[in-house]
Amino acid sequence: MKLLVIGSGGREHALAWKLARSPRISRVLVAPGNAGTAREEGLANVAANAIPEGPDHGKRDAVFSCQLEPFRY
Protein backbone atom coordinates (compact mmCIF):
# COMPACT_ATOMS: atom_id res chain seq x y z
CA MET A 1 0.00 0.00 0.00
CA LYS A 2 1.20 3.53 -0.77
CA LEU A 3 0.45 6.42 1.58
CA LEU A 4 0.44 10.17 1.07
CA VAL A 5 1.35 12.34 4.07
CA ILE A 6 0.70 16.05 3.57
CA GLY A 7 3.02 18.46 5.36
CA SER A 8 6.64 19.52 5.70
CA GLY A 9 7.34 19.62 9.41
CA GLY A 10 8.96 17.35 11.93
CA ARG A 11 5.64 15.83 12.96
CA GLU A 12 4.94 14.72 9.38
CA HIS A 13 8.50 13.44 9.04
CA ALA A 14 8.16 11.32 12.18
CA LEU A 15 4.77 9.95 11.12
CA ALA A 16 5.95 9.17 7.57
CA TRP A 17 9.11 7.48 8.90
CA LYS A 18 7.11 5.29 11.28
CA LEU A 19 4.54 4.39 8.61
CA ALA A 20 7.34 3.42 6.20
CA ARG A 21 8.58 0.84 8.73
CA SER A 22 5.39 -1.22 8.38
CA PRO A 23 5.73 -4.32 6.19
CA ARG A 24 2.28 -3.52 4.73
CA ILE A 25 3.46 -0.17 3.34
CA SER A 26 5.36 -0.18 0.04
CA ARG A 27 5.97 3.58 -0.25
CA VAL A 28 5.22 6.78 1.65
CA LEU A 29 4.93 9.97 -0.38
CA VAL A 30 5.35 13.24 1.52
CA ALA A 31 3.99 16.46 0.01
CA PRO A 32 5.88 18.75 0.03
CA GLY A 33 8.24 17.06 2.47
CA ASN A 34 11.55 18.43 3.72
CA ALA A 35 15.29 17.74 3.58
CA GLY A 36 14.98 14.99 6.19
CA THR A 37 12.22 13.10 4.40
CA ALA A 38 14.18 13.35 1.15
CA ARG A 39 17.00 11.28 2.72
CA GLU A 40 14.90 8.58 4.39
CA GLU A 41 14.63 5.15 2.81
CA GLY A 42 11.03 4.32 1.88
CA LEU A 43 9.99 7.99 1.71
CA ALA A 44 9.72 10.19 -1.36
CA ASN A 45 9.05 13.92 -1.48
CA VAL A 46 6.41 15.10 -3.93
CA ALA A 47 5.77 18.73 -4.85
CA ALA A 48 2.48 19.82 -3.28
CA ASN A 49 1.31 21.24 -6.61
CA ALA A 50 2.16 17.96 -8.39
CA ILE A 51 -1.05 16.49 -7.02
CA PRO A 52 -3.67 18.89 -8.42
CA GLU A 53 -6.35 16.20 -8.64
CA GLY A 54 -6.40 15.72 -4.88
CA PRO A 55 -8.47 12.65 -3.99
CA ASP A 56 -8.62 11.53 -7.64
CA HIS A 57 -4.84 11.07 -7.59
CA GLY A 58 -5.27 8.52 -4.82
CA LYS A 59 -7.83 6.56 -6.82
CA ARG A 60 -5.66 6.52 -9.94
CA ASP A 61 -2.41 5.50 -8.22
CA ALA A 62 -3.92 3.44 -5.37
CA VAL A 63 -2.72 5.87 -2.69
CA PHE A 64 -4.39 6.10 0.69
CA SER A 65 -4.46 9.83 1.45
CA CYS A 66 -3.79 11.14 4.94
CA GLN A 67 -4.41 14.85 5.60
CA LEU A 68 -2.57 16.26 8.61
CA GLU A 69 -3.55 19.41 10.45
CA PRO A 70 -1.39 21.34 12.91
CA PHE A 71 -2.27 20.86 16.55
CA ARG A 72 -4.27 23.69 18.07
CA TYR A 73 -3.99 24.47 21.77
The first five atom37 places (N, CA, C, CB, O) and aatype in JSON, in Angstrom:
{
  "aatype": [12, 11, 10, 10, 19, 9, 7, 15, 7, 7, 1, 6, 8, 0, 10, 0, 17, 11, 10, 0, 1, 15, 14, 1, 9, 15, 1, 19, 10, 19, 0, 14, 7, 2, 0, 7, 16, 0, 1, 6, 6, 7, 10, 0, 2, 19, 0, 0, 2, 0, 9, 14, 6, 7, 14, 3, 8, 7, 11, 1, 3, 0, 19, 13, 15, 4, 5, 10, 6, 14, 13, 1, 18],
  "atom_mask": [
    [1, 1, 1, 1, 1],
    [1, 1, 1, 1, 1],
    [1, 1, 1, 1, 1],
    [1, 1, 1, 1, 1],
    [1, 1, 1, 1, 1],
    [1, 1, 1, 1, 1],
    [1, 1, 1, 0, 1],
    [1, 1, 1, 1, 1],
    [1, 1, 1, 0, 1],
    [1, 1, 1, 0, 1],
    [1, 1, 1, 1, 1],
    [1, 1, 1, 1, 1],
    [1, 1, 1, 1, 1],
    [1, 1, 1, 1, 1],
    [1, 1, 1, 1, 1],
    [1, 1, 1, 1, 1],
    [1, 1, 1, 1, 1],
    [1, 1, 1, 1, 1],
    [1, 1, 1, 1, 1],
    [1, 1, 1, 1, 1],
    [1, 1, 1, 1, 1],
    [1, 1, 1, 1, 1],
    [1, 1, 1, 1, 1],
    [1, 1, 1, 1, 1],
    [1, 1, 1, 1, 1],
    [1, 1, 1, 1, 1],
    [1, 1, 1, 1, 1],
    [1, 1, 1, 1, 1],
    [1, 1, 1, 1, 1],
    [1, 1, 1, 1, 1],
    [1, 1, 1, 1, 1],
    [1, 1, 1, 1, 1],
    [1, 1, 1, 0, 1],
    [1, 1, 1, 1, 1],
    [1, 1, 1, 1, 1],
    [1, 1, 1, 0, 1],
    [1, 1, 1, 1, 1],
    [1, 1, 1, 1, 1],
    [1, 1, 1, 1, 1],
    [1, 1, 1, 1, 1],
    [1, 1, 1, 1, 1],
    [1, 1, 1, 0, 1],
    [1, 1, 1, 1, 1],
    [1, 1, 1, 1, 1],
    [1, 1, 1, 1, 1],
    [1, 1, 1, 1, 1],
    [1, 1, 1, 1, 1],
    [1, 1, 1, 1, 1],
    [1, 1, 1, 1, 1],
    [1, 1, 1, 1, 1],
    [1, 1, 1, 1, 1],
    [1, 1, 1, 1, 1],
    [1, 1, 1, 1, 1],
    [1, 1, 1, 0, 1],
    [1, 1, 1, 1, 1],
    [1, 1, 1, 1, 1],
    [1, 1, 1, 1, 1],
    [1, 1, 1, 0, 1],
    [1, 1, 1, 1, 1],
    [1, 1, 1, 1, 1],
    [1, 1, 1, 1, 1],
    [1, 1, 1, 1, 1],
    [1, 1, 1, 1, 1],
    [1, 1, 1, 1, 1],
    [1, 1, 1, 1, 1],
    [1, 1, 1, 1, 1],
    [1, 1, 1, 1, 1],
    [1, 1, 1, 1, 1],
    [1, 1, 1, 1, 1],
    [1, 1, 1, 1, 1],
    [1, 1, 1, 1, 1],
    [1, 1, 1, 1, 1],
    [1, 1, 1, 1, 1]
  ],
  "atom_positions": [
    [[0.84, -1.16, 0.0], [0.0, 0.0, 0.0], [0.89, 1.24, 0.0], [-0.96, -0.01, 1.21], [1.92, 1.27, 0.68]],
    [[0.5, 2.25, -0.76], [1.2, 3.53, -0.77], [0.39, 4.53, 0.05], [1.42, 4.05, -2.22], [-0.84, 4.53, 0.01]],
    [[1.09, 5.39, 0.78], [0.45, 6.42, 1.58], [0.93, 7.79, 1.15], [0.72, 6.21, 3.08], [2.05, 7.93, 0.67]],
    [[0.08, 8.78, 1.33], [0.44, 10.17, 1.07], [0.28, 10.94, 2.36], [-0.43, 10.79, -0.08], [-0.83, 11.04, 2.9]],
    [[1.38, 11.5, 2.87], [1.35, 12.34, 4.07], [1.54, 13.77, 3.59], [2.47, 11.92, 5.12], [2.47, 14.07, 2.84]],
    [[0.64, 14.65, 4.01], [0.7, 16.05, 3.57], [1.27, 16.91, 4.68], [-0.7, 16.56, 3.14], [0.71, 16.97, 5.78]],
    [[2.39, 17.57, 4.4], [3.02, 18.46, 5.36], [4.53, 18.47, 5.18], [0.0, 0.0, 0.0], [5.08, 17.66, 4.44]],
    [[5.19, 19.39, 5.87], [6.64, 19.52, 5.7], [7.38, 19.66, 7.02], [6.94, 20.71, 4.83], [8.57, 19.98, 7.04]],
    [[6.69, 19.43, 8.11], [7.34, 19.62, 9.41], [7.88, 18.35, 10.02], [0.0, 0.0, 0.0], [7.84, 17.28, 9.41]],
    [[8.39, 18.48, 11.21], [8.96, 17.35, 11.93], [7.92, 16.31, 12.31], [0.0, 0.0, 0.0], [8.21, 15.11, 12.31]],
    [[6.71, 16.75, 12.62], [5.64, 15.83, 12.96], [5.32, 14.91, 11.78], [4.39, 16.59, 13.38], [5.17, 13.7, 11.95]],
    [[5.22, 15.5, 10.58], [4.94, 14.72, 9.38], [6.09, 13.79, 9.05], [4.65, 15.65, 8.21], [5.88, 12.67, 8.59]],
    [[7.32, 14.26, 9.27], [8.5, 13.44, 9.04], [8.46, 12.21, 9.95], [9.79, 14.26, 9.28], [8.66, 11.09, 9.49]],
    [[8.2, 12.42, 11.23], [8.16, 11.32, 12.18], [7.06, 10.32, 11.83], [7.96, 11.85, 13.61], [7.27, 9.11, 11.88]],
    [[5.88, 10.83, 11.48], [4.77, 9.95, 11.12], [5.09, 9.16, 9.85], [3.49, 10.77, 10.93], [4.86, 7.95, 9.8]],
    [[5.61, 9.84, 8.83], [5.95, 9.17, 7.57], [7.03, 8.11, 7.8], [6.42, 10.19, 6.51], [6.94, 7.02, 7.25]],
    [[8.03, 8.42, 8.6], [9.11, 7.48, 8.9], [8.56, 6.23, 9.57], [10.17, 8.14, 9.79], [8.91, 5.11, 9.2]],
    [[7.68, 6.43, 10.56], [7.11, 5.29, 11.28], [6.21, 4.46, 10.36], [6.31, 5.77, 12.51], [6.26, 3.23, 10.4]],
    [[5.41, 5.11, 9.55], [4.54, 4.39, 8.61], [5.36, 3.56, 7.62], [3.65, 5.37, 7.84], [4.98, 2.44, 7.28]],
    [[6.49, 4.11, 7.17], [7.34, 3.42, 6.2], [7.95, 2.15, 6.78], [8.45, 4.35, 5.71], [8.38, 1.27, 6.03]],
    [[8.01, 2.02, 8.1], [8.58, 0.84, 8.73], [7.64, -0.37, 8.69], [8.94, 1.15, 10.17], [8.07, -1.5, 8.91]],
    [[6.37, -0.13, 8.41], [5.39, -1.22, 8.38], [5.62, -2.11, 7.16], [3.96, -0.66, 8.36], [5.85, -1.6, 6.06]],
    [[5.57, -3.43, 7.34], [5.73, -4.32, 6.19], [4.57, -4.24, 5.21], [5.88, -5.75, 6.68], [4.69, -4.71, 4.08]],
    [[3.44, -3.66, 5.62], [2.28, -3.52, 4.73], [2.38, -2.3, 3.82], [1.01, -3.44, 5.56], [1.6, -2.17, 2.87]],
    [[3.33, -1.41, 4.09], [3.46, -0.17, 3.34], [4.61, -0.31, 2.34], [3.71, 1.04, 4.28], [5.73, -0.62, 2.73]],
    [[4.31, -0.08, 1.06], [5.36, -0.18, 0.04], [6.07, 1.15, -0.17], [4.76, -0.65, -1.28], [7.26, 1.16, -0.49]],
    [[5.38, 2.26, 0.0], [5.97, 3.58, -0.25], [5.18, 4.63, 0.48], [6.01, 3.89, -1.77], [3.95, 4.55, 0.56]],
    [[5.88, 5.64, 1.03], [5.22, 6.78, 1.65], [5.65, 8.02, 0.89], [5.58, 6.89, 3.18], [6.83, 8.35, 0.83]],
    [[4.68, 8.71, 0.31], [4.93, 9.97, -0.38], [4.65, 11.1, 0.59], [4.05, 10.1, -1.67], [3.66, 11.05, 1.33]],
    [[5.51, 12.1, 0.61], [5.35, 13.24, 1.52], [5.28, 14.5, 0.67], [6.52, 13.31, 2.55], [6.21, 14.81, -0.08]],
    [[4.18, 15.24, 0.8], [3.99, 16.46, 0.01], [3.85, 17.66, 0.94], [2.75, 16.34, -0.92], [2.92, 17.67, 1.74]],
    [[4.71, 18.65, 0.89], [5.88, 18.75, 0.03], [7.12, 18.11, 0.62], [6.16, 20.18, -0.26], [8.14, 18.0, -0.07]],
    [[7.06, 17.69, 1.88], [8.24, 17.06, 2.47], [9.29, 18.06, 2.9], [0.0, 0.0, 0.0], [9.05, 19.27, 2.89]],
    [[10.45, 17.56, 3.29], [11.55, 18.43, 3.72], [12.88, 17.71, 3.46], [11.41, 18.82, 5.24], [12.89, 16.61, 2.92]],
    [[13.97, 18.32, 3.85], [15.29, 17.74, 3.58], [15.46, 16.4, 4.29], [16.4, 18.71, 4.03], [16.13, 15.51, 3.76]],
    [[14.87, 16.25, 5.46], [14.98, 14.99, 6.19], [14.21, 13.86, 5.51], [0.0, 0.0, 0.0], [14.72, 12.75, 5.41]],
    [[13.0, 14.14, 5.05], [12.22, 13.1, 4.4], [12.81, 12.73, 3.04], [10.77, 13.55, 4.22], [12.61, 11.62, 2.55]],
    [[13.54, 13.64, 2.44], [14.18, 13.35, 1.15], [15.28, 12.31, 1.3], [14.77, 14.64, 0.54], [15.59, 11.59, 0.35]],
    [[15.88, 12.21, 2.5], [17.0, 11.28, 2.72], [16.58, 9.92, 3.27], [17.98, 11.9, 3.65], [17.37, 8.98, 3.26]],
    [[15.35, 9.82, 3.74], [14.9, 8.58, 4.39], [14.55, 7.49, 3.37], [13.69, 8.85, 5.28], [13.91, 7.76, 2.35]],
    [[14.98, 6.28, 3.65], [14.63, 5.15, 2.81], [13.13, 4.85, 2.97], [15.49, 3.9, 3.18], [12.61, 4.84, 4.08]],
    [[12.46, 4.62, 1.86], [11.03, 4.32, 1.88], [10.14, 5.53, 1.78], [0.0, 0.0, 0.0], [8.93, 5.41, 1.64]],
    [[10.76, 6.74, 1.84], [9.99, 7.99, 1.71], [10.38, 8.68, 0.41], [10.24, 8.93, 2.93], [11.51, 8.55, -0.06]],
    [[9.45, 9.41, -0.16], [9.72, 10.19, -1.36], [8.97, 11.51, -1.27], [9.32, 9.41, -2.65], [7.77, 11.53, -1.03]],
    [[9.69, 12.61, -1.46], [9.05, 13.92, -1.48], [8.34, 14.12, -2.8], [10.09, 15.04, -1.24], [8.81, 13.7, -3.86]],
    [[7.2, 14.77, -2.74], [6.41, 15.1, -3.93], [6.03, 16.56, -3.81], [5.14, 14.18, -4.07], [5.61, 17.01, -2.74]],
    [[6.17, 17.32, -4.88], [5.77, 18.73, -4.85], [4.27, 18.8, -4.55], [6.1, 19.44, -6.2], [3.48, 18.05, -5.11]],
    [[3.89, 19.71, -3.66], [2.48, 19.82, -3.28], [1.6, 20.12, -4.48], [2.29, 20.9, -2.21], [0.47, 19.66, -4.55]],
    [[2.11, 20.9, -5.43], [1.31, 21.24, -6.61], [1.38, 20.15, -7.68], [1.78, 22.56, -7.19], [0.76, 20.3, -8.74]],
    [[2.1, 19.07, -7.43], [2.16, 17.96, -8.39], [0.96, 17.05, -8.24], [3.45, 17.15, -8.2], [0.79, 16.1, -9.01]],
    [[0.12, 17.32, -7.26], [-1.05, 16.49, -7.02], [-2.3, 17.38, -7.12], [-0.96, 15.78, -5.62], [-3.04, 17.51, -6.15]],
    [[-2.54, 17.97, -8.29], [-3.67, 18.89, -8.42], [-5.03, 18.2, -8.35], [-3.57, 19.64, -9.7], [-6.03, 18.85, -8.04]],
    [[-5.08, 16.91, -8.63], [-6.35, 16.2, -8.64], [-6.85, 15.88, -7.25], [-6.23, 14.93, -9.44], [-8.02, 15.51, -7.08]],
    [[-6.01, 16.02, -6.25], [-6.4, 15.72, -4.88], [-6.81, 14.27, -4.71], [0.0, 0.0, 0.0], [-6.02, 13.37, -5.0]],
    [[-8.04, 14.03, -4.24], [-8.47, 12.65, -3.99], [-8.45, 11.76, -5.23], [-9.86, 12.65, -3.42], [-8.24, 10.55, -5.12]],
    [[-8.65, 12.34, -6.41], [-8.62, 11.53, -7.64], [-7.25, 10.93, -7.88], [-9.04, 12.38, -8.84], [-7.14, 9.85, -8.47]],
    [[-6.2, 11.6, -7.45], [-4.84, 11.07, -7.59], [-4.74, 9.75, -6.83], [-3.77, 12.09, -7.06], [-4.17, 8.78, -7.32]],
    [[-5.3, 9.73, -5.63], [-5.27, 8.52, -4.82], [-5.98, 7.35, -5.48], [0.0, 0.0, 0.0], [-5.52, 6.22, -5.41]],
    [[-7.09, 7.62, -6.13], [-7.83, 6.56, -6.82], [-7.02, 6.02, -7.99], [-9.2, 7.09, -7.31], [-6.96, 4.81, -8.2]],
    [[-6.4, 6.93, -8.75], [-5.66, 6.52, -9.94], [-4.41, 5.72, -9.59], [-5.28, 7.73, -10.76], [-4.12, 4.72, -10.25]],
    [[-3.68, 6.14, -8.57], [-2.41, 5.5, -8.22], [-2.5, 4.62, -6.98], [-1.36, 6.55, -8.01], [-1.47, 4.23, -6.43]],
    [[-3.71, 4.31, -6.54], [-3.92, 3.44, -5.37], [-3.17, 3.96, -4.14], [-3.48, 2.01, -5.68], [-2.45, 3.21, -3.49]],
    [[-3.35, 5.24, -3.85], [-2.72, 5.87, -2.69], [-3.79, 6.15, -1.64], [-1.98, 7.19, -3.09], [-4.83, 6.73, -1.95]],
    [[-3.53, 5.74, -0.41], [-4.39, 6.1, 0.69], [-3.94, 7.48, 1.14], [-4.33, 5.05, 1.87], [-2.77, 7.66, 1.48]],
    [[-4.82, 8.45, 1.15], [-4.46, 9.83, 1.45], [-4.69, 10.15, 2.92], [-5.25, 10.79, 0.56], [-5.74, 9.83, 3.48]],
    [[-3.72, 10.78, 3.52], [-3.79, 11.14, 4.94], [-3.54, 12.64, 5.07], [-2.76, 10.32, 5.79], [-2.42, 13.1, 4.84]],
    [[-4.54, 13.4, 5.44], [-4.41, 14.85, 5.6], [-4.06, 15.17, 7.04], [-5.71, 15.58, 5.18], [-4.78, 14.75, 7.96]],
    [[-2.99, 15.89, 7.26], [-2.57, 16.26, 8.61], [-2.83, 17.73, 8.86], [-1.09, 15.95, 8.83], [-2.6, 18.57, 7.99]],
    [[-3.29, 18.03, 10.03], [-3.55, 19.41, 10.45], [-2.64, 19.73, 11.62], [-5.06, 19.63, 10.83], [-2.33, 18.85, 12.42]],
    [[-2.2, 20.97, 11.74], [-1.39, 21.34, 12.91], [-2.24, 21.24, 14.19], [-0.8, 22.78, 12.75], [-3.44, 21.48, 14.18]],
    [[-1.56, 20.89, 15.27], [-2.27, 20.86, 16.55], [-2.66, 22.27, 16.95], [-1.4, 20.2, 17.65], [-1.92, 23.22, 16.7]],
    [[-3.81, 22.39, 17.57], [-4.27, 23.69, 18.07], [-4.47, 23.57, 19.57], [-5.59, 24.15, 17.36], [-5.13, 22.65, 20.05]],
    [[-3.9, 24.51, 20.3], [-3.99, 24.47, 21.77], [-4.99, 25.46, 22.27], [-2.64, 24.74, 22.41], [-5.21, 25.57, 23.48]]
  ]
}
